């Protein structure tokens, strides 16, 4: 990271475990930046003082949620490569690979059925997100991350793509599979990203 550490971010960083990539990146930057090093030291001393004086203090669920949300939304320069990023790239690759493996039969786009295929995959994404929402309800320790919801939606879309292997009558047409089936999985991920942002906004 090349940017200086902001005051509000420093307190969050020093509260992370020493092995967390965000904190390690901040400490590596501070090693060559006296101002940021002093800021991190001051925040660490403040946390030690709080821990010493208020060991029995309980953190309310709303405050805990806001803290976790702030950590979840650290700038890219502080959080490194997320698991969600890798999962989304892997999901997109699997979708295209599955279409390529199946698409060695007829040649054609078959657009008349394309919207139905996309609808099936959006339905799969919606069911996956609904299940995740029910499971996350009341769990304040789980901050809502739009990328996490996008990954869940993509998984639902991939499940629907597998279902379409038997359901879609043109599941052997390579162009149709790439244009509609794989695109449907990407639409599912985008829907999950937008839904996650709405959920996070409503929960804040």
QUIRA-V946988 format. One record per run of one state. SS is the DSSP state (h for helix, s for strand, l for the rest). FROM is the first residue (numbers start at 1). TO is the last residue. Records with the same first field share a line. If there is no record, write none. Layout:
SS->FROM-TO + FROM-TO
This chain:
l->1-6 + 16-20 + 31-33 + 54-60 + 73-75 + 80-82 + 103-110 + 137-145 + 168-173 + 204-204
h->7-15 + 21-30 + 34-53 + 61-72 + 76-79 + 83-102 + 111-136 + 146-167 + 174-203
